[in-house]
Amino acid sequence: MQSSNGINENIYPEKGSLKKFLGVGFGIAITIGGTIGVGILRTPGMVAAQLRNSYLIMAAWVIGGVYALLGTVSVIELGAMIPKAGGWYVFVRRAFGDYAGFVIGWSDWIATSASVASFAIAIGEFSISLFPSGFLGIKEIAIISILLLTSLQWFGLKSGSLTQEITSIIKVTAFLALVFTCFYFGKHVAAVSSINGEIAKLNLPTSLFAAFVIALQSIIFTYDGWYSAIYFTEEDRDPGKNLSRSAISGVLAIIAIYLLVNLGLLYVLPVSELGSSTAPATTAAIKMFGNNGGKIITILSIAALISILNAALLIATRIIFGLGRNKLFTTKITTVNKDGSPRFALLVSTAFVILLIASGTLEILIAVSAFFYVVNYFAGFSSLFYLRKKEPELPRPVKAWGYPWTPLIFITGSLIFLIGDVFSDPLNALLAAVFFAVSYPAFKLVRKLNSI
C-alpha cells in the first residue's frame, strides 16, 4: 500500500503500539502543564515596558491568547485525523514524505529535549536560592529532577499521566492563589497621570505599532505549548472527541490564568514599576510580604517547572518513539512495556537531556531551537492544506474552524516571526541552517543503517 505522498507503508511498517489509557482530563492537564511555566511570572514586565498602558497590556495578552486558540482549532483536525504518537512529525511525514518528517521530527525532539534540560536547570537554580547552604549544585539537582520524573514514567502511562494531572492541578491552584493574594493583600498605586505621561512619549502610531509587535512576540512565546495534546492522540481512548475538548478547554484555561495574573500584578504595581521589573511577580510579592515574598514566588516557580518538565519529557519520548517506528531511528526504540511506557524511548530522551545538562552547550541549543519551533509550526500547518487537497477522503472527526483563514493566519504569523528571528539573531539562524543542511545526508545514513 502506497499513500499519495509516496510513503510505502509495507516497506516501512509501523511497529509497536501504545496503550489507550488517556482521556479529556489528561489532555487538559498536558495542555496546561506543557504551556504554563515561569514565563508568565516574568513576561508581564517585558510587555509593560513596551506598552506602558494597562489597557494596551491586557489587549496584547488577549490577542496572544486568540492567536494560540486559532492554532489549536486548526491543529486538532490533524491530530484527530492521524492519531499517532509524534505530533508535528506525524503530520508532516504524511503530507510530504519521510525526509520532511525526518527533519521536523529530529528538530522537534532536539528542541523539546533542550527545553527539558533548561527546565531542570531552572529547578536547580530556584532550589539553590531557597537552600543556598545545600550540598548539591544546580546541575546535580537538575539531573536528580529528571531521574525522579523518569522513574515515575518508567512504571507506565498511568503513573506518568497521573503525575501530570496532579502537578498541573497544583500549578493551577498555586497561580490562582497568587491572583487571590494580589487582590486581597495588594493595593493599586498606579496614578493615571503617570500612565498618560508615559504614553505621550511614544511617537504614535509607528512607535506604538513596533512596541505592540515586540510585546506580542514575548506573549506568544509565553503561550507556546498550547499544542501539547497532539503528541498523545494515539494513547487517547477517543481522540476524535477528546482532542478538541481537551485542547480547547486547556487553552481557554491558560488564557484565563494569564489574564488574571496580569490583572493581579497591575493591581499591586504601577505600570511604570511593572515595566521596570525583570521579575514582576517577585516584586509584587515582596511589596505585599516583604522578603518572604521572594521565597513564595520561588516555590511557585518550582511548582510550575515540575509540571512543565514532566510534560516536556513525556512529549520528547513520544517524538523519538514515532521516529523509530517509521525507521527514522533505531526500531528498538519502539519497545513498550505492558503498562504502556515506551521505556527505551524514555531512556534515550533522558540520557540526551542529562548529556545536555552536563555539556555546557545548552544555551546555544536553546537559542537555535527557537528557529526549529517556528519551522515546525509552518510545516505542520502547511500539511493541513496539503492533506485537505491530496487526501480529502481521510476521516476527519474534527475540522479546523474557519478554514482556510485560521491556519493561514497562523502560517503568516509563523513566517513573520521566523523573519524577525533571523534578523535579530543571525548567528543562531546560521547554526539552524547548518542543521537543516546536514539533515539530508543524516537521513540517508539512517535509512541505510535500517536497511541492513
MOLIN-V585711 format. One record per residue. PHI is phi in radians with two decimals (NA if undefined). PSI is psi in whole degrees, -180 to 180 (* if undefined). OMEGA is omega in radians with two decimals (none if undefined). Layout:
phi | psi | omega
PHI | PSI | OMEGA
PHI | PSI | OMEGA
//
This chain:
phi | psi | omega
NA | 129 | -3.12
-2.18 | 126 | -3.13
-1.37 | 172 | -3.05
-1.16 | -18 | -3.14
-1.60 | 4 | 3.08
1.61 | 3 | 3.12
-1.43 | 120 | 3.12
-1.56 | 105 | -3.06
-1.24 | -17 | 3.08
-1.36 | -36 | 3.10
-1.29 | -38 | -3.13
-2.03 | 70 | -3.13
-1.21 | 153 | 3.11
-1.53 | 120 | -3.13
-1.91 | 145 | 3.14
1.47 | 138 | 3.10
-2.42 | 144 | -3.14
-1.61 | 158 | -3.08
-1.45 | 145 | -3.14
-1.65 | 88 | -3.12
-1.93 | -20 | -2.85
-1.57 | 156 | 3.11
-2.43 | -161 | -3.06
-1.11 | -39 | -3.11
-1.01 | -46 | 3.11
-1.16 | -40 | -3.13
-1.03 | -41 | 3.09
-1.17 | -42 | -3.10
-1.12 | -42 | -3.11
-1.26 | -32 | 3.10
-1.18 | -48 | 3.12
-1.18 | -48 | -3.10
-1.13 | -33 | -3.12
-1.47 | -3 | -3.09
-2.00 | -53 | -3.02
-1.37 | 116 | 3.07
-2.25 | -147 | -3.13
-1.44 | -7 | -3.13
-1.02 | -39 | -3.11
-1.20 | -16 | 3.08
-1.49 | -12 | -3.08
-2.09 | -40 | -3.05
-1.01 | -36 | 3.12
-0.93 | -33 | 3.09
-1.20 | -41 | 3.12
-1.13 | -40 | 3.14
-1.19 | -44 | 3.13
-1.10 | -35 | 3.12
-1.11 | -32 | 3.13
-1.45 | -44 | -2.95
-1.68 | -35 | 2.99
1.01 | 31 | 3.10
-2.70 | 130 | -3.02
-1.09 | -38 | -3.14
-1.18 | -41 | 3.10
-1.16 | -38 | 3.11
-1.05 | -49 | -3.12
-1.16 | -37 | 3.11
-1.09 | -40 | 3.14
-1.13 | -42 | 3.12
-1.17 | -34 | 3.07
-1.16 | -45 | 3.14
-1.09 | -43 | 3.09
-1.05 | -39 | 3.10
-1.16 | -40 | 3.10
-1.11 | -39 | 3.10
-1.05 | -46 | 3.10
-1.12 | -37 | 3.14
-1.18 | -38 | 3.08
-1.08 | -42 | 3.09
-1.09 | -39 | -3.11
-1.14 | -48 | -3.08
-1.21 | -15 | 3.07
-1.53 | -43 | -3.03
-1.32 | -21 | -3.13
-1.15 | -25 | 3.05
-1.10 | -45 | -3.13
-1.16 | -44 | -3.10
-1.12 | -41 | 3.14
-1.32 | -29 | -3.12
-1.33 | -38 | -3.13
-2.19 | 79 | -3.06
-1.38 | 73 | 3.14
-2.20 | 150 | 3.14
-1.19 | 135 | 3.08
2.41 | -17 | 3.08
1.18 | -131 | -3.05
-0.98 | -37 | -3.13
-0.97 | -44 | -3.10
-1.08 | -45 | -3.08
-1.20 | -44 | -3.10
-1.17 | -41 | 3.12
-1.10 | -42 | 3.13
-1.09 | -39 | -3.08
-1.41 | -45 | -2.92
-2.07 | 2 | 3.04
1.76 | 178 | -3.02
-1.09 | -42 | -3.07
-1.15 | -46 | 3.10
-1.05 | -42 | 3.10
-1.10 | -40 | 3.11
-1.03 | -47 | -3.11
-1.11 | -49 | -3.09
-1.19 | -42 | -3.13
-1.09 | -48 | -3.11
-1.21 | -40 | 3.12
-1.14 | -38 | 3.12
-1.17 | -41 | -3.14
-1.16 | -42 | 3.13
-1.12 | -45 | -3.12
-1.13 | -42 | 3.14
-1.16 | -41 | 3.10
-1.10 | -39 | 3.09
-1.11 | -38 | 3.09
-1.12 | -43 | 3.09
-0.99 | -47 | -3.14
-1.09 | -41 | -3.13
-1.18 | -38 | 3.10
-1.13 | -41 | -3.14
-1.12 | -41 | 3.11
-1.14 | -38 | 3.09
-1.08 | -40 | 3.06
-1.05 | -42 | 3.10
-1.07 | -43 | -3.13
-1.14 | -45 | 3.13
-1.17 | -37 | 3.13
-1.13 | -41 | 3.11
-1.11 | -37 | 3.13
-1.18 | -29 | 3.09
-1.37 | -39 | -3.09
-2.22 | 74 | -3.05
-1.13 | -21 | -3.10
-1.67 | 14 | 3.14
-1.20 | 161 | -3.10
-1.59 | -2 | 3.12
-1.83 | 145 | 3.09
-1.61 | 179 | -3.09
-1.07 | -48 | -3.10
-1.15 | -37 | 3.13
-1.11 | -44 | 3.12
-1.12 | -40 | 3.13
-1.06 | -46 | -3.11
-1.17 | -40 | 3.10
-1.09 | -40 | 3.11
-1.06 | -44 | 3.12
-1.09 | -45 | -3.09
-1.16 | -36 | 3.11
-1.13 | -46 | 3.13
-1.21 | -36 | 3.07
-1.07 | -41 | -3.14
-1.13 | -37 | 3.10
-1.17 | -41 | 3.12
-1.27 | -25 | -3.13
-1.07 | -34 | -3.07
-1.31 | -9 | 3.05
2.38 | 171 | -3.10
-1.11 | -39 | -3.12
-1.10 | -40 | 3.11
-1.15 | -46 | -3.13
-1.15 | -40 | -3.13
-1.25 | -37 | 3.10
-1.12 | -40 | 3.06
-1.03 | -42 | 3.13
-1.14 | -43 | -3.12
-1.14 | -43 | -3.13
-1.16 | -47 | -3.12
-1.16 | -33 | 3.10
-1.22 | -39 | 3.09
-1.11 | -44 | 3.11
-1.06 | -42 | -3.12
-1.14 | -47 | 3.13
-1.06 | -44 | 3.13
-1.06 | -42 | -3.12
-1.14 | -41 | 3.14
-1.21 | -39 | 3.09
-1.15 | -35 | 3.06
-1.13 | -38 | 3.08
-1.08 | -45 | 3.14
-1.09 | -47 | 3.13
-1.03 | -43 | -3.14
-1.07 | -42 | -3.14
-1.06 | -44 | -3.09
-1.35 | -29 | -3.09
-1.44 | -41 | -3.06
-1.82 | -17 | -3.03
-1.43 | 167 | 3.10
-2.44 | 123 | -3.10
-1.32 | 120 | -3.06
-2.10 | 6 | -3.11
-1.29 | 124 | 3.13
-1.49 | 137 | -3.13
-1.07 | -38 | -3.13
-1.10 | -36 | 3.13
-1.14 | -43 | 3.13
-1.08 | -47 | -3.11
-1.09 | -37 | 3.13
-1.11 | -37 | 3.14
-1.25 | -38 | 3.12
-1.10 | -34 | -3.11
-1.12 | -22 | -3.13
-1.26 | -18 | -3.14
-1.34 | 140 | 3.08
-1.54 | 84 | -3.06
-1.20 | 147 | -0.02
-1.66 | -8 | -3.01
-1.08 | -50 | -3.10
-1.13 | -38 | 3.13
-1.14 | -41 | 3.13
-1.10 | -46 | 3.14
-1.09 | -42 | 3.13
-1.10 | -39 | -3.13
-1.14 | -41 | 3.14
-1.12 | -45 | 3.14
-1.09 | -43 | 3.12
-1.10 | -42 | -3.13
-1.12 | -35 | 3.09
-1.02 | -45 | 3.13
-1.15 | -40 | -3.11
-1.16 | -46 | -3.11
-1.13 | -35 | 3.05
-1.11 | -37 | 3.13
-1.21 | -28 | 3.08
-1.43 | -9 | -3.07
-1.05 | 136 | -3.06
2.07 | -6 | -3.11
-1.03 | -20 | -3.07
-1.63 | 7 | -2.96
-0.97 | -33 | -3.06
-1.16 | -21 | -3.07
-1.19 | -18 | -3.12
-1.34 | -10 | -2.98
-2.12 | 18 | -3.10
-1.13 | -31 | 3.13
-1.14 | -27 | -3.11
-1.69 | 2 | 3.11
-1.48 | 138 | -3.13
-1.11 | -33 | -3.14
-2.63 | 78 | -3.06
-1.09 | -29 | 3.14
-1.04 | -34 | 3.12
-1.73 | -41 | -2.95
-1.35 | -32 | -3.05
-1.08 | -47 | -3.12
-1.12 | -40 | -3.14
-1.14 | -47 | -3.07
-1.26 | -45 | -3.08
-1.16 | -46 | -3.12
-1.21 | -43 | 3.11
-1.07 | -42 | 3.13
-1.09 | -44 | -3.13
-1.18 | -40 | 3.09
-1.09 | -39 | 3.09
-1.13 | -40 | 3.12
-1.10 | -46 | 3.11
-1.00 | -46 | -3.13
-1.07 | -44 | -3.14
-1.12 | -45 | -3.14
-1.09 | -42 | 3.13
-1.16 | -42 | 3.14
-1.13 | -41 | 3.12
-1.08 | -43 | 3.12
-1.12 | -41 | 3.10
-1.10 | -41 | 3.11
-1.09 | -44 | 3.13
-1.15 | -39 | 3.11
-1.18 | -27 | 3.10
-1.25 | -34 | -3.09
-1.53 | -40 | -3.00
-1.96 | 141 | 2.94
-1.09 | 153 | -3.13
-1.00 | -40 | -3.13
-1.11 | -40 | 3.13
-1.27 | -37 | 3.08
-1.06 | -44 | -3.11
-1.23 | -24 | -3.11
-1.60 | -5 | -3.08
-1.71 | 134 | 3.06
-1.48 | -13 | 3.10
-2.42 | 72 | -2.99
-1.08 | -34 | 3.11
-1.11 | -40 | 3.09
-1.16 | -42 | 3.11
-1.04 | -44 | 3.14
-1.14 | -42 | -3.12
-1.15 | -40 | 3.11
-1.14 | -36 | 3.12
-1.14 | -33 | -3.12
-1.51 | -38 | -2.97
-2.19 | 8 | -3.13
1.30 | -151 | -3.08
-1.10 | -27 | 3.10
-1.14 | -21 | 3.13
-1.08 | -37 | 3.12
-1.11 | -39 | 3.12
-1.16 | -37 | 3.12
-1.07 | -45 | -3.14
-1.20 | -34 | 3.08
-1.10 | -44 | 3.10
-1.12 | -42 | 3.09
-1.07 | -40 | 3.14
-1.11 | -42 | 3.13
-1.11 | -41 | 3.10
-1.06 | -42 | 3.13
-1.17 | -38 | -3.08
-1.27 | -36 | 3.12
-1.07 | -43 | -3.12
-1.15 | -46 | -3.10
-1.27 | -29 | 3.07
-1.15 | -46 | 3.12
-1.09 | -42 | 3.14
-1.10 | -46 | -3.10
-1.15 | -36 | 3.10
-1.19 | -40 | 3.04
-1.04 | -43 | -3.11
-1.16 | -47 | -3.14
-1.00 | -40 | 3.14
-1.09 | -41 | -3.13
-1.22 | -34 | 3.13
-1.13 | -50 | -3.09
-1.21 | -30 | 3.04
-1.08 | -46 | 3.13
-1.10 | -39 | 3.10
-1.10 | -43 | -3.14
-1.16 | -36 | -3.11
-1.13 | -30 | 3.13
-1.73 | 20 | 3.09
1.06 | 32 | 3.02
-1.82 | 10 | 2.97
-2.78 | 177 | 3.13
-1.04 | 136 | -3.12
-1.25 | -13 | 3.09
-1.08 | -22 | -3.07
-1.26 | -8 | -3.11
-1.51 | 6 | 3.10
-1.10 | 129 | 3.13
-2.18 | 129 | 3.13
-1.36 | 173 | -3.03
-1.15 | -20 | 3.12
-1.63 | 6 | 3.02
1.60 | 12 | 3.13
-1.66 | 123 | 3.03
-1.34 | 82 | -2.90
-1.11 | -42 | -3.11
-1.17 | -41 | 3.09
-1.09 | -38 | 3.10
-1.13 | -42 | 3.14
-1.14 | -42 | 3.14
-1.11 | -44 | 3.14
-1.12 | -44 | 3.14
-1.10 | -44 | 3.14
-1.08 | -41 | 3.14
-1.15 | -41 | 3.13
-1.11 | -45 | 3.13
-1.09 | -39 | 3.08
-1.07 | -41 | 3.11
-1.11 | -42 | -3.14
-1.09 | -41 | -3.07
-1.40 | -21 | -2.96
-1.39 | -27 | -3.08
1.43 | 9 | -3.13
-1.82 | 10 | -2.98
-1.12 | -41 | -3.08
-1.06 | -42 | 3.12
-1.13 | -44 | -3.10
-1.14 | -38 | 3.10
-1.08 | -43 | 3.13
-1.12 | -42 | 3.12
-1.18 | -35 | -3.10
-1.09 | -26 | 3.10
-1.01 | -36 | 3.10
-1.26 | -37 | 3.13
-1.05 | -45 | -3.09
-1.05 | -45 | -3.11
-1.14 | -41 | 3.10
-1.09 | -40 | 3.11
-1.07 | -43 | 3.11
-1.06 | -47 | -3.09
-1.06 | -47 | -3.14
-1.16 | -39 | -3.13
-1.11 | -47 | -3.13
-1.31 | -27 | 3.01
-1.13 | -36 | 3.12
-1.16 | -28 | 3.07
-1.08 | -46 | 3.09
-1.11 | -45 | -3.07
-1.11 | -45 | -3.11
-1.23 | -30 | 3.04
-1.05 | -37 | -3.09
-1.46 | -45 | -3.00
-1.51 | -30 | -3.12
-2.29 | 64 | -3.12
-1.17 | -17 | -3.10
-1.42 | -11 | 3.13
-1.05 | 135 | 3.10
-1.06 | 132 | 3.14
-2.19 | 88 | -3.14
-1.02 | -30 | 3.11
-2.31 | 138 | 3.07
-1.99 | 147 | -3.12
-1.06 | 127 | 3.10
-1.18 | 139 | 3.05
1.21 | 19 | 3.11
-1.08 | 138 | 0.10
-1.62 | 2 | -2.96
-1.25 | -40 | -3.11
-1.10 | -51 | 3.09
-1.17 | -29 | 3.12
-1.15 | -40 | 3.07
-1.06 | -41 | -3.11
-1.22 | -40 | 3.09
-1.10 | -43 | 3.12
-1.07 | -45 | 3.11
-1.07 | -40 | 3.12
-1.08 | -42 | 3.12
-1.12 | -42 | 3.14
-1.08 | -45 | -3.14
-1.18 | -35 | 3.11
-1.13 | -45 | 3.11
-1.08 | -43 | 3.12
-1.09 | -41 | 3.13
-1.14 | -39 | -3.13
-1.09 | -44 | -3.11
-1.28 | -33 | -3.10
-1.46 | -22 | -3.09
-2.48 | 67 | -3.03
-1.12 | -33 | -3.11
-1.12 | -49 | 3.14
-1.26 | -26 | 3.02
-1.13 | -38 | 3.10
-1.14 | -41 | 3.10
-1.10 | -39 | 3.08
-1.12 | -40 | 3.12
-1.11 | -37 | 3.09
-1.09 | -42 | 3.10
-1.01 | -47 | -3.12
-1.16 | -32 | -3.14
-1.19 | -38 | -3.10
-1.52 | -3 | -3.08
-1.17 | -33 | -3.09
-1.22 | -49 | 3.06
-1.07 | -33 | 3.08
-1.15 | -40 | 3.10
-1.09 | -45 | 3.14
-1.11 | -38 | 3.13
-1.15 | -44 | -3.14
-1.10 | -43 | 3.12
-1.08 | -41 | -3.13
-1.15 | -43 | -3.14
-1.11 | -37 | -3.13
-1.35 | -12 | 3.11
-1.59 | -10 | -3.14
-1.28 | * | none
//
